[in-house]
């Protein structure tokens, strides 16, 4: 699992565990969260989104279970 640096005011970096469909997001405040059952196309959408924070807020939060890592 490789971390991708995010050019974002809120997100430091993120990664995707393909085997378990888990999106890991590290925020600039130091918190790391796991979002569960995230399909590969949703991760690809975040990777390609011009605004990672906006994509996370609109396409992931509220749709997928999550837990602080």
Protein Blocks (a to p, Z undefined) as FASTA:
>chain_A
ZZdddddfkbmbdcddfknopacdddfkopacddehiafklmmmmmmpmblmlmmmmmmg
opaccddZZ
